[in-house]
Amino acid sequence: MSWVANVMVSVSPEDRLNVEAFSGWLDEECPCLGGMGRGGCGNLRLITDMDNRWGGYKNPECEVYAGALNHADLAAVVTHFGSLAWHNPNAVQLFLMDQEELFFRIWMIRDGAPRQYAPSSPDEDDDEFWGTAES
């Protein structure tokens, strides 16, 4: 059985090699949930190049990498993301949406450490998250 986490990383062009190294770590060394071992959980691919057109009339003017990780220890992913020597750490963003979550949690590096900038509550386990359905 799988446990999928969606991940995207936005970087400035000078951090292309760092995000590629991060992708290699995800693919080869990322720890798995529940101590299922090391050996990788997936990788990232550039989705903003000329071969991956978005909607609209222009090409994106950003560098975004994306992937679907299987059984990834997301705390370890965030920690490793924060440990890399980014050239422009203030511009790096990590978007994570774990299995059974409905929105991305956004992480940025501030004061030398990863910080979550998307709301942590309400989340999918809170009744107020779902609102009320009116007919």
N, CA, C and O atoms as CSV, one atom per row, in Angstrom:
chain,resi,resn,atom,element,x,y,z
A,1,MET,N,N,0.842,-1.177,0.000
A,1,MET,CA,C,0.000,0.000,0.000
A,1,MET,C,C,0.887,1.239,0.000
A,1,MET,O,O,1.950,1.250,0.620
A,2,SER,N,N,0.453,2.265,-0.686
A,2,SER,CA,C,1.272,3.470,-0.781
A,2,SER,C,C,0.763,4.551,0.163
A,2,SER,O,O,-0.378,4.511,0.624
A,3,TRP,N,N,1.630,5.511,0.438
A,3,TRP,CA,C,1.296,6.719,1.192
A,3,TRP,C,C,1.988,7.857,0.463
A,3,TRP,O,O,3.202,8.029,0.573
A,4,VAL,N,N,1.208,8.636,-0.283
A,4,VAL,CA,C,1.764,9.599,-1.230
A,4,VAL,C,C,1.747,11.005,-0.652
A,4,VAL,O,O,0.758,11.440,-0.062
A,5,ALA,N,N,2.848,11.700,-0.831
A,5,ALA,CA,C,2.941,13.121,-0.508
A,5,ALA,C,C,3.306,13.867,-1.779
A,5,ALA,O,O,4.239,13.491,-2.488
A,6,ASN,N,N,2.563,14.926,-2.058
A,6,ASN,CA,C,2.878,15.796,-3.192
A,6,ASN,C,C,3.877,16.836,-2.714
A,6,ASN,O,O,3.738,17.388,-1.623
A,7,VAL,N,N,4.884,17.099,-3.537
A,7,VAL,CA,C,5.912,18.065,-3.153
A,7,VAL,C,C,6.274,18.936,-4.348
A,7,VAL,O,O,6.400,18.456,-5.474
A,8,MET,N,N,6.437,20.225,-4.077
A,8,MET,CA,C,6.948,21.167,-5.072
A,8,MET,C,C,7.999,22.035,-4.397
A,8,MET,O,O,7.908,22.335,-3.207
A,9,VAL,N,N,8.997,22.431,-5.176
A,9,VAL,CA,C,10.025,23.332,-4.682
A,9,VAL,C,C,10.190,24.442,-5.708
A,9,VAL,O,O,10.384,24.181,-6.895
A,10,SER,N,N,10.111,25.671,-5.244
A,10,SER,CA,C,10.346,26.836,-6.094
A,10,SER,C,C,11.687,27.446,-5.689
A,10,SER,O,O,11.940,27.693,-4.510
A,11,VAL,N,N,12.542,27.683,-6.687
A,11,VAL,CA,C,13.877,28.224,-6.418
A,11,VAL,C,C,14.213,29.303,-7.433
A,11,VAL,O,O,13.596,29.383,-8.495
A,12,SER,N,N,15.187,30.124,-7.103
A,12,SER,CA,C,15.732,31.058,-8.074
A,12,SER,C,C,16.739,30.289,-8.941
A,12,SER,O,O,17.253,29.257,-8.511
A,13,PRO,N,N,17.024,30.772,-10.144
A,13,PRO,CA,C,17.870,30.012,-11.080
A,13,PRO,C,C,19.228,29.597,-10.520
A,13,PRO,O,O,19.738,28.536,-10.879
A,14,GLU,N,N,19.821,30.407,-9.652
A,14,GLU,CA,C,21.152,30.055,-9.129
A,14,GLU,C,C,21.118,28.858,-8.180
A,14,GLU,O,O,22.170,28.344,-7.801
A,15,ASP,N,N,19.929,28.410,-7.795
A,15,ASP,CA,C,19.809,27.251,-6.905
A,15,ASP,C,C,19.396,25.978,-7.630
A,15,ASP,O,O,18.980,25.010,-6.993
A,16,ARG,N,N,19.504,25.968,-8.936
A,16,ARG,CA,C,19.148,24.781,-9.718
A,16,ARG,C,C,19.945,23.556,-9.266
A,16,ARG,O,O,19.366,22.484,-9.088
A,17,LEU,N,N,21.254,23.691,-9.077
A,17,LEU,CA,C,22.061,22.542,-8.651
A,17,LEU,C,C,21.674,22.062,-7.264
A,17,LEU,O,O,21.707,20.861,-6.997
A,18,ASN,N,N,21.306,22.981,-6.374
A,18,ASN,CA,C,20.885,22.582,-5.029
A,18,ASN,C,C,19.576,21.803,-5.055
A,18,ASN,O,O,19.439,20.807,-4.345
A,19,VAL,N,N,18.611,22.242,-5.861
A,19,VAL,CA,C,17.340,21.513,-5.909
A,19,VAL,C,C,17.538,20.160,-6.589
A,19,VAL,O,O,16.859,19.193,-6.243
A,20,GLU,N,N,18.450,20.078,-7.543
A,20,GLU,CA,C,18.749,18.786,-8.149
A,20,GLU,C,C,19.416,17.851,-7.136
A,20,GLU,O,O,19.149,16.649,-7.137
A,21,ALA,N,N,20.279,18.392,-6.276
A,21,ALA,CA,C,20.884,17.582,-5.212
A,21,ALA,C,C,19.809,17.142,-4.205
A,21,ALA,O,O,19.839,16.011,-3.722
A,22,PHE,N,N,18.871,18.028,-3.893
A,22,PHE,CA,C,17.759,17.695,-3.005
A,22,PHE,C,C,16.937,16.555,-3.606
A,22,PHE,O,O,16.546,15.625,-2.900
A,23,SER,N,N,16.680,16.633,-4.904
A,23,SER,CA,C,15.952,15.572,-5.598
A,23,SER,C,C,16.710,14.251,-5.520
A,23,SER,O,O,16.106,13.197,-5.319
A,24,GLY,N,N,18.033,14.304,-5.680
A,24,GLY,CA,C,18.837,13.087,-5.562
A,24,GLY,C,C,18.751,12.482,-4.174
A,24,GLY,O,O,18.672,11.262,-4.030
A,25,TRP,N,N,18.767,13.336,-3.143
A,25,TRP,CA,C,18.627,12.859,-1.767
A,25,TRP,C,C,17.261,12.193,-1.576
A,25,TRP,O,O,17.169,11.124,-0.973
A,26,LEU,N,N,16.204,12.825,-2.090
A,26,LEU,CA,C,14.866,12.233,-2.001
A,26,LEU,C,C,14.841,10.859,-2.667
A,26,LEU,O,O,14.221,9.927,-2.154
A,27,ASP,N,N,15.503,10.739,-3.789
A,27,ASP,CA,C,15.473,9.517,-4.582
A,27,ASP,C,C,16.311,8.388,-3.982
A,27,ASP,O,O,15.992,7.211,-4.152
A,28,GLU,N,N,17.385,8.755,-3.280
A,28,GLU,CA,C,18.326,7.734,-2.827
A,28,GLU,C,C,18.418,7.557,-1.314
A,28,GLU,O,O,18.730,6.462,-0.846
A,29,GLU,N,N,18.151,8.615,-0.538
A,29,GLU,CA,C,18.431,8.554,0.897
A,29,GLU,C,C,17.275,8.924,1.809
A,29,GLU,O,O,17.353,8.689,3.014
A,30,CYS,N,N,16.229,9.483,1.282
A,30,CYS,CA,C,15.121,9.956,2.113
A,30,CYS,C,C,14.595,8.837,3.004
A,30,CYS,O,O,14.256,7.764,2.506
A,31,PRO,N,N,14.522,9.069,4.318
A,31,PRO,CA,C,13.956,8.043,5.202
A,31,PRO,C,C,12.469,7.856,4.937
A,31,PRO,O,O,11.768,8.786,4.537
A,32,CYS,N,N,12.016,6.659,5.165
A,32,CYS,CA,C,10.608,6.324,4.974
A,32,CYS,C,C,9.862,6.403,6.298
A,32,CYS,O,O,10.465,6.327,7.369
A,33,LEU,N,N,8.561,6.554,6.215
A,33,LEU,CA,C,7.694,6.587,7.391
A,33,LEU,C,C,7.844,5.322,8.222
A,33,LEU,O,O,8.084,4.240,7.687
A,34,GLY,N,N,7.702,5.467,9.523
A,34,GLY,CA,C,7.677,4.318,10.409
A,34,GLY,C,C,8.956,3.506,10.432
A,34,GLY,O,O,8.928,2.312,10.731
A,35,GLY,N,N,10.097,4.151,10.114
A,35,GLY,CA,C,11.362,3.437,10.149
A,35,GLY,C,C,11.454,2.301,9.151
A,35,GLY,O,O,12.162,1.320,9.377
A,36,MET,N,N,10.732,2.436,8.039
A,36,MET,CA,C,10.746,1.387,7.028
A,36,MET,C,C,12.080,1.339,6.275
A,36,MET,O,O,12.240,0.562,5.333
A,37,GLY,N,N,13.023,2.167,6.692
A,37,GLY,CA,C,14.350,2.140,6.103
A,37,GLY,C,C,14.647,3.353,5.257
A,37,GLY,O,O,13.833,4.266,5.124
A,38,ARG,N,N,15.828,3.336,4.691
A,38,ARG,CA,C,16.253,4.375,3.769
A,38,ARG,C,C,16.300,3.754,2.388
A,38,ARG,O,O,16.237,2.532,2.245
A,39,GLY,N,N,16.405,4.559,1.414
A,39,GLY,CA,C,16.505,4.031,0.075
A,39,GLY,C,C,15.748,4.861,-0.929
A,39,GLY,O,O,15.714,4.536,-2.116
A,40,GLY,N,N,15.144,5.926,-0.460
A,40,GLY,CA,C,14.496,6.846,-1.368
A,40,GLY,C,C,12.988,6.708,-1.400
A,40,GLY,O,O,12.421,5.645,-1.148
A,41,CYS,N,N,12.367,7.824,-1.721
A,41,CYS,CA,C,10.908,7.898,-1.734
A,41,CYS,C,C,10.370,8.487,-3.026
A,41,CYS,O,O,9.155,8.531,-3.219
A,42,GLY,N,N,11.236,8.936,-3.908
A,42,GLY,CA,C,10.808,9.574,-5.151
A,42,GLY,C,C,11.794,10.663,-5.526
A,42,GLY,O,O,12.875,10.751,-4.944
A,43,ASN,N,N,11.435,11.480,-6.477
A,43,ASN,CA,C,12.319,12.564,-6.904
A,43,ASN,C,C,11.498,13.718,-7.456
A,43,ASN,O,O,10.269,13.665,-7.493
A,44,LEU,N,N,12.194,14.753,-7.881
A,44,LEU,CA,C,11.560,15.953,-8.409
A,44,LEU,C,C,11.910,16.121,-9.877
A,44,LEU,O,O,12.961,15.671,-10.335
A,45,ARG,N,N,11.019,16.771,-10.607
A,45,ARG,CA,C,11.264,17.080,-12.010
A,45,ARG,C,C,10.866,18.530,-12.245
A,45,ARG,O,O,9.873,19.006,-11.695
A,46,LEU,N,N,11.644,19.226,-13.064
A,46,LEU,CA,C,11.336,20.604,-13.421
A,46,LEU,C,C,10.032,20.628,-14.213
A,46,LEU,O,O,9.894,19.927,-15.215
A,47,ILE,N,N,9.075,21.438,-13.756
A,47,ILE,CA,C,7.786,21.512,-14.441
A,47,ILE,C,C,7.554,22.865,-15.100
A,47,ILE,O,O,6.459,23.122,-15.600
A,48,THR,N,N,8.547,23.723,-15.109
A,48,THR,CA,C,8.372,25.048,-15.693
A,48,THR,C,C,9.267,25.260,-16.908
A,48,THR,O,O,9.511,26.399,-17.306
A,49,ASP,N,N,9.756,24.178,-17.498
A,49,ASP,CA,C,10.569,24.331,-18.697
A,49,ASP,C,C,9.661,24.437,-19.923
A,49,ASP,O,O,8.439,24.356,-19.797
A,50,MET,N,N,10.240,24.615,-21.082
A,50,MET,CA,C,9.481,24.818,-22.318
A,50,MET,C,C,8.617,23.600,-22.679
A,50,MET,O,O,7.624,23.747,-23.391
A,51,ASP,N,N,8.974,22.415,-22.204
A,51,ASP,CA,C,8.221,21.207,-22.525
A,51,ASP,C,C,6.982,21.030,-21.659
A,51,ASP,O,O,6.177,20.135,-21.917
A,52,ASN,N,N,6.815,21.854,-20.652
A,52,ASN,CA,C,5.699,21.732,-19.713
A,52,ASN,C,C,4.926,23.036,-19.667
A,52,ASN,O,O,5.056,23.813,-18.721
A,53,ARG,N,N,4.133,23.268,-20.677
A,53,ARG,CA,C,3.395,24.526,-20.765
A,53,ARG,C,C,2.287,24.603,-19.726
A,53,ARG,O,O,1.582,23.626,-19.476
A,54,TRP,N,N,2.149,25.753,-19.141
A,54,TRP,CA,C,1.063,26.043,-18.220
A,54,TRP,C,C,-0.045,26.732,-19.008
A,54,TRP,O,O,0.112,27.014,-20.195
A,55,GLY,N,N,-1.147,26.996,-18.350
A,55,GLY,CA,C,-2.198,27.776,-18.990
A,55,GLY,C,C,-1.752,29.217,-19.171
A,55,GLY,O,O,-0.774,29.650,-18.562
A,56,GLY,N,N,-2.454,29.944,-19.989
A,56,GLY,CA,C,-2.122,31.335,-20.252
A,56,GLY,C,C,-1.359,31.477,-21.554
A,56,GLY,O,O,-1.116,30.502,-22.265
A,57,TYR,N,N,-0.990,32.697,-21.847
A,57,TYR,CA,C,-0.349,32.986,-23.123
A,57,TYR,C,C,1.157,33.122,-23.018
A,57,TYR,O,O,1.828,33.312,-24.032
A,58,LYS,N,N,1.697,33.032,-21.826
A,58,LYS,CA,C,3.134,33.205,-21.613
A,58,LYS,C,C,3.700,31.969,-20.926
A,58,LYS,O,O,2.962,31.155,-20.371
A,59,ASN,N,N,5.017,31.845,-20.974
A,59,ASN,CA,C,5.696,30.783,-20.238
A,59,ASN,C,C,5.944,31.250,-18.810
A,59,ASN,O,O,6.120,32.447,-18.582
A,60,PRO,N,N,5.964,30.332,-17.836
A,60,PRO,CA,C,6.246,30.729,-16.457
A,60,PRO,C,C,7.624,31.366,-16.342
A,60,PRO,O,O,8.554,30.993,-17.056
A,61,GLU,N,N,7.744,32.317,-15.449
A,61,GLU,CA,C,9.024,32.969,-15.186
A,61,GLU,C,C,9.497,32.614,-13.788
A,61,GLU,O,O,9.885,33.481,-13.004
A,62,CYS,N,N,9.458,31.314,-13.490
A,62,CYS,CA,C,9.920,30.797,-12.217
A,62,CYS,C,C,10.437,29.388,-12.452
A,62,CYS,O,O,10.173,28.785,-13.492
A,63,GLU,N,N,11.169,28.873,-11.485
A,63,GLU,CA,C,11.671,27.505,-11.564
A,63,GLU,C,C,10.970,26.699,-10.483
A,63,GLU,O,O,11.196,26.920,-9.293
A,64,VAL,N,N,10.117,25.761,-10.896
A,64,VAL,CA,C,9.370,24.925,-9.966
A,64,VAL,C,C,9.633,23.464,-10.317
A,64,VAL,O,O,9.530,23.050,-11.472
A,65,TYR,N,N,9.971,22.705,-9.292
A,65,TYR,CA,C,10.192,21.266,-9.415
A,65,TYR,C,C,9.083,20.579,-8.635
A,65,TYR,O,O,8.648,21.077,-7.597
A,66,ALA,N,N,8.625,19.435,-9.133
A,66,ALA,CA,C,7.535,18.732,-8.456
A,66,ALA,C,C,7.740,17.231,-8.517
A,66,ALA,O,O,8.432,16.707,-9.390
A,67,GLY,N,N,7.115,16.552,-7.561
A,67,GLY,CA,C,7.160,15.099,-7.536
A,67,GLY,C,C,6.130,14.551,-6.565
A,67,GLY,O,O,5.546,15.282,-5.765
A,68,ALA,N,N,5.924,13.248,-6.656
A,68,ALA,CA,C,5.058,12.530,-5.731
A,68,ALA,C,C,5.935,11.537,-4.987
A,68,ALA,O,O,6.522,10.640,-5.593
A,69,LEU,N,N,6.022,11.700,-3.672
A,69,LEU,CA,C,6.869,10.849,-2.847
A,69,LEU,C,C,6.031,9.741,-2.228
A,69,LEU,O,O,4.863,9.956,-1.905
A,70,ASN,N,N,6.610,8.569,-2.059
A,70,ASN,CA,C,5.905,7.448,-1.448
A,70,ASN,C,C,6.544,7.096,-0.113
A,70,ASN,O,O,7.744,6.831,-0.041
A,71,HIS,N,N,5.748,7.095,0.928
A,71,HIS,CA,C,6.176,6.748,2.289
A,71,HIS,C,C,7.303,7.649,2.806
A,71,HIS,O,O,8.124,7.199,3.606
A,72,ALA,N,N,7.358,8.891,2.374
A,72,ALA,CA,C,8.421,9.800,2.809
A,72,ALA,C,C,8.181,10.291,4.227
A,72,ALA,O,O,7.052,10.609,4.600
A,73,ASP,N,N,9.236,10.350,5.007
A,73,ASP,CA,C,9.213,10.969,6.333
A,73,ASP,C,C,9.298,12.477,6.096
A,73,ASP,O,O,10.388,13.010,5.889
A,74,LEU,N,N,8.157,13.166,6.124
A,74,LEU,CA,C,8.124,14.575,5.754
A,74,LEU,C,C,8.876,15.469,6.728
A,74,LEU,O,O,9.388,16.515,6.328
A,75,ALA,N,N,8.954,15.086,7.986
A,75,ALA,CA,C,9.773,15.859,8.933
A,75,ALA,C,C,11.237,15.821,8.493
A,75,ALA,O,O,11.933,16.834,8.567
A,76,ALA,N,N,11.705,14.662,8.038
A,76,ALA,CA,C,13.071,14.543,7.539
A,76,ALA,C,C,13.252,15.332,6.248
A,76,ALA,O,O,14.313,15.914,6.020
A,77,VAL,N,N,12.226,15.355,5.404
A,77,VAL,CA,C,12.290,16.136,4.161
A,77,VAL,C,C,12.457,17.611,4.486
A,77,VAL,O,O,13.308,18.282,3.900
A,78,VAL,N,N,11.656,18.125,5.414
A,78,VAL,CA,C,11.744,19.540,5.795
A,78,VAL,C,C,13.113,19.835,6.414
A,78,VAL,O,O,13.729,20.852,6.094
A,79,THR,N,N,13.585,18.965,7.285
A,79,THR,CA,C,14.887,19.168,7.920
A,79,THR,C,C,16.000,19.197,6.891
A,79,THR,O,O,16.866,20.070,6.941
A,80,HIS,N,N,15.989,18.250,5.953
A,80,HIS,CA,C,17.037,18.224,4.928
A,80,HIS,C,C,16.951,19.453,4.024
A,80,HIS,O,O,17.975,20.044,3.683
A,81,PHE,N,N,15.745,19.837,3.638
A,81,PHE,CA,C,15.525,21.046,2.850
A,81,PHE,C,C,16.174,22.255,3.541
A,81,PHE,O,O,16.839,23.065,2.896
A,82,GLY,N,N,15.971,22.363,4.848
A,82,GLY,CA,C,16.517,23.487,5.600
A,82,GLY,C,C,18.019,23.431,5.801
A,82,GLY,O,O,18.640,24.449,6.107
A,83,SER,N,N,18.612,22.258,5.634
A,83,SER,CA,C,20.058,22.107,5.875
A,83,SER,C,C,20.917,22.408,4.659
A,83,SER,O,O,22.136,22.531,4.778
A,84,LEU,N,N,20.302,22.527,3.497
A,84,LEU,CA,C,21.082,22.747,2.277
A,84,LEU,C,C,21.621,24.174,2.222
A,84,LEU,O,O,21.010,25.099,2.756
A,85,ALA,N,N,22.759,24.338,1.576
A,85,ALA,CA,C,23.403,25.647,1.449
A,85,ALA,C,C,22.851,26.370,0.220
A,85,ALA,O,O,23.535,26.511,-0.794
A,86,TRP,N,N,21.615,26.821,0.330
A,86,TRP,CA,C,20.972,27.518,-0.777
A,86,TRP,C,C,21.697,28.826,-1.065
A,86,TRP,O,O,22.110,29.519,-0.136
A,87,HIS,N,N,21.854,29.171,-2.325
A,87,HIS,CA,C,22.472,30.449,-2.702
A,87,HIS,C,C,21.567,31.616,-2.331
A,87,HIS,O,O,22.041,32.669,-1.904
A,88,ASN,N,N,20.273,31.423,-2.496
A,88,ASN,CA,C,19.304,32.461,-2.169
A,88,ASN,C,C,18.211,31.862,-1.284
A,88,ASN,O,O,17.090,31.649,-1.747
A,89,PRO,N,N,18.529,31.585,-0.009
A,89,PRO,CA,C,17.567,30.882,0.856
A,89,PRO,C,C,16.254,31.620,1.060
A,89,PRO,O,O,15.233,30.981,1.316
A,90,ASN,N,N,16.247,32.940,0.955
A,90,ASN,CA,C,15.003,33.682,1.146
A,90,ASN,C,C,14.022,33.488,-0.001
A,90,ASN,O,O,12.841,33.803,0.140
A,91,ALA,N,N,14.495,32.973,-1.137
A,91,ALA,CA,C,13.628,32.770,-2.297
A,91,ALA,C,C,13.133,31.329,-2.418
A,91,ALA,O,O,12.244,31.051,-3.222
A,92,VAL,N,N,13.692,30.415,-1.637
A,92,VAL,CA,C,13.341,28.997,-1.750
A,92,VAL,C,C,12.033,28.722,-1.011
A,92,VAL,O,O,11.825,29.190,0.109
A,93,GLN,N,N,11.158,27.954,-1.660
A,93,GLN,CA,C,9.892,27.567,-1.046
A,93,GLN,C,C,9.677,26.070,-1.237
A,93,GLN,O,O,9.916,25.533,-2.318
A,94,LEU,N,N,9.230,25.409,-0.188
A,94,LEU,CA,C,8.899,23.988,-0.224
A,94,LEU,C,C,7.402,23.857,0.034
A,94,LEU,O,O,6.906,24.331,1.056
A,95,PHE,N,N,6.685,23.224,-0.876
A,95,PHE,CA,C,5.251,22.999,-0.767
A,95,PHE,C,C,5.031,21.505,-0.527
A,95,PHE,O,O,5.446,20.679,-1.340
A,96,LEU,N,N,4.385,21.155,0.579
A,96,LEU,CA,C,4.131,19.754,0.915
A,96,LEU,C,C,2.641,19.523,1.152
A,96,LEU,O,O,1.993,20.279,1.876
A,97,MET,N,N,2.108,18.475,0.538
A,97,MET,CA,C,0.738,18.050,0.801
A,97,MET,C,C,0.768,16.534,0.977
A,97,MET,O,O,0.933,15.787,0.013
A,98,ASP,N,N,0.608,16.098,2.218
A,98,ASP,CA,C,0.676,14.682,2.548
A,98,ASP,C,C,-0.622,13.977,2.146
A,98,ASP,O,O,-1.636,14.611,1.855
A,99,GLN,N,N,-0.553,12.660,2.140
A,99,GLN,CA,C,-1.744,11.840,1.873
A,99,GLN,C,C,-2.870,12.299,2.794
A,99,GLN,O,O,-2.640,12.559,3.975
A,100,GLU,N,N,-4.061,12.397,2.270
A,100,GLU,CA,C,-5.269,12.772,3.001
A,100,GLU,C,C,-5.289,14.230,3.450
A,100,GLU,O,O,-6.162,14.620,4.225
A,101,GLU,N,N,-4.347,15.038,2.982
A,101,GLU,CA,C,-4.400,16.479,3.204
A,101,GLU,C,C,-4.958,17.135,1.941
A,101,GLU,O,O,-4.860,16.580,0.847
A,102,LEU,N,N,-5.541,18.315,2.104
A,102,LEU,CA,C,-6.204,18.971,0.982
A,102,LEU,C,C,-5.573,20.293,0.584
A,102,LEU,O,O,-6.017,20.925,-0.374
A,103,PHE,N,N,-4.535,20.726,1.310
A,103,PHE,CA,C,-3.837,21.939,0.909
A,103,PHE,C,C,-2.355,21.788,1.190
A,103,PHE,O,O,-1.947,21.027,2.068
A,104,PHE,N,N,-1.560,22.521,0.434
A,104,PHE,CA,C,-0.115,22.487,0.620
A,104,PHE,C,C,0.275,23.250,1.875
A,104,PHE,O,O,-0.280,24.306,2.178
A,105,ARG,N,N,1.236,22.698,2.596
A,105,ARG,CA,C,1.887,23.407,3.690
A,105,ARG,C,C,3.134,24.033,3.069
A,105,ARG,O,O,3.906,23.345,2.402
A,106,ILE,N,N,3.330,25.313,3.283
A,106,ILE,CA,C,4.421,26.045,2.635
A,106,ILE,C,C,5.517,26.311,3.652
A,106,ILE,O,O,5.278,26.851,4.733
A,107,TRP,N,N,6.734,25.914,3.272
A,107,TRP,CA,C,7.907,26.107,4.124
A,107,TRP,C,C,8.880,27.036,3.416
A,107,TRP,O,O,9.141,26.889,2.221
A,108,MET,N,N,9.415,27.995,4.166
A,108,MET,CA,C,10.455,28.899,3.661
A,108,MET,C,C,11.564,28.952,4.699
A,108,MET,O,O,11.353,28.659,5.876
A,109,ILE,N,N,12.735,29.327,4.245
A,109,ILE,CA,C,13.873,29.427,5.160
A,109,ILE,C,C,13.994,30.870,5.636
A,109,ILE,O,O,14.177,31.795,4.845
A,110,ARG,N,N,13.888,31.029,6.938
A,110,ARG,CA,C,14.041,32.332,7.565
A,110,ARG,C,C,14.893,32.148,8.810
A,110,ARG,O,O,14.719,31.179,9.550
A,111,ASP,N,N,15.809,33.070,9.043
A,111,ASP,CA,C,16.713,33.007,10.191
A,111,ASP,C,C,17.454,31.675,10.230
A,111,ASP,O,O,17.719,31.132,11.302
A,112,GLY,N,N,17.790,31.150,9.034
A,112,GLY,CA,C,18.605,29.943,8.929
A,112,GLY,C,C,17.883,28.629,9.177
A,112,GLY,O,O,18.526,27.585,9.289
A,113,ALA,N,N,16.548,28.660,9.266
A,113,ALA,CA,C,15.806,27.429,9.547
A,113,ALA,C,C,14.497,27.421,8.755
A,113,ALA,O,O,13.947,28.479,8.451
A,114,PRO,N,N,13.999,26.225,8.421
A,114,PRO,CA,C,12.707,26.163,7.732
A,114,PRO,C,C,11.569,26.558,8.668
A,114,PRO,O,O,11.506,26.118,9.816
A,115,ARG,N,N,10.674,27.394,8.153
A,115,ARG,CA,C,9.508,27.845,8.914
A,115,ARG,C,C,8.266,27.614,8.067
A,115,ARG,O,O,8.282,27.852,6.859
A,116,GLN,N,N,7.195,27.152,8.692
A,116,GLN,CA,C,5.955,26.941,7.966
A,116,GLN,C,C,5.195,28.253,7.864
A,116,GLN,O,O,5.011,28.951,8.862
A,117,TYR,N,N,4.752,28.589,6.650
A,117,TYR,CA,C,4.047,29.846,6.429
A,117,TYR,C,C,2.592,29.671,6.037
A,117,TYR,O,O,1.844,30.648,6.030
A,118,ALA,N,N,2.169,28.471,5.713
A,118,ALA,CA,C,0.742,28.235,5.484
A,118,ALA,C,C,0.084,28.000,6.832
A,118,ALA,O,O,0.756,27.594,7.780
A,119,PRO,N,N,-1.191,28.241,6.938
A,119,PRO,CA,C,-1.844,28.029,8.224
A,119,PRO,C,C,-1.713,26.583,8.688
A,119,PRO,O,O,-1.786,25.653,7.885
A,120,SER,N,N,-1.521,26.407,9.975
A,120,SER,CA,C,-1.476,25.050,10.527
A,120,SER,C,C,-2.851,24.629,11.047
A,120,SER,O,O,-3.087,23.452,11.319
A,121,SER,N,N,-3.746,25.593,11.180
A,121,SER,CA,C,-5.105,25.253,11.587
A,121,SER,C,C,-6.061,26.300,11.002
A,121,SER,O,O,-5.658,27.448,10.817
A,122,PRO,N,N,-7.280,25.949,10.716
A,122,PRO,CA,C,-7.784,24.595,10.898
A,122,PRO,C,C,-7.186,23.673,9.845
A,122,PRO,O,O,-6.822,24.104,8.751
A,123,ASP,N,N,-7.093,22.399,10.199
A,123,ASP,CA,C,-6.645,21.422,9.217
A,123,ASP,C,C,-7.758,20.420,8.966
A,123,ASP,O,O,-8.863,20.570,9.487
A,124,GLU,N,N,-7.473,19.413,8.179
A,124,GLU,CA,C,-8.487,18.474,7.730
A,124,GLU,C,C,-9.134,17.670,8.861
A,124,GLU,O,O,-10.198,17.081,8.670
A,125,ASP,N,N,-8.507,17.643,10.024
A,125,ASP,CA,C,-9.078,16.928,11.168
A,125,ASP,C,C,-10.016,17.792,12.013
A,125,ASP,O,O,-10.681,17.286,12.917
A,126,ASP,N,N,-10.069,19.087,11.721
A,126,ASP,CA,C,-10.909,20.000,12.495
A,126,ASP,C,C,-12.273,20.172,11.827
A,126,ASP,O,O,-12.361,20.336,10.610
A,127,ASP,N,N,-13.334,20.134,12.634
A,127,ASP,CA,C,-14.694,20.279,12.098
A,127,ASP,C,C,-14.861,21.596,11.341
A,127,ASP,O,O,-15.514,21.623,10.298
A,128,GLU,N,N,-14.284,22.689,11.849
A,128,GLU,CA,C,-14.472,23.984,11.196
A,128,GLU,C,C,-13.774,24.083,9.848
A,128,GLU,O,O,-14.051,25.007,9.085
A,129,PHE,N,N,-12.884,23.164,9.539
A,129,PHE,CA,C,-12.217,23.148,8.236
A,129,PHE,C,C,-13.246,22.955,7.120
A,129,PHE,O,O,-13.131,23.548,6.047
A,130,TRP,N,N,-14.236,22.130,7.384
A,130,TRP,CA,C,-15.166,21.708,6.346
A,130,TRP,C,C,-16.303,22.699,6.120
A,130,TRP,O,O,-17.013,22.589,5.120
A,131,GLY,N,N,-16.493,23.646,7.003
A,131,GLY,CA,C,-17.549,24.625,6.813
A,131,GLY,C,C,-18.916,23.977,6.840
A,131,GLY,O,O,-19.086,22.876,7.363
A,132,THR,N,N,-19.885,24.667,6.275
A,132,THR,CA,C,-21.229,24.112,6.233
A,132,THR,C,C,-21.688,24.102,4.776
A,132,THR,O,O,-21.431,25.039,4.019
A,133,ALA,N,N,-22.351,23.055,4.416
A,133,ALA,CA,C,-22.903,22.938,3.068
A,133,ALA,C,C,-24.363,23.373,3.107
A,133,ALA,O,O,-25.182,22.788,3.817
A,134,GLU,N,N,-24.670,24.394,2.342
A,134,GLU,CA,C,-26.053,24.864,2.284
A,134,GLU,C,C,-26.593,24.608,0.886
A,134,GLU,O,O,-25.909,24.838,-0.111
A,135,SER,N,N,-27.815,24.134,0.831
A,135,SER,CA,C,-28.439,23.838,-0.461
A,135,SER,C,C,-29.234,24.995,-0.950
A,135,SER,O,O,-29.831,24.924,-2.024
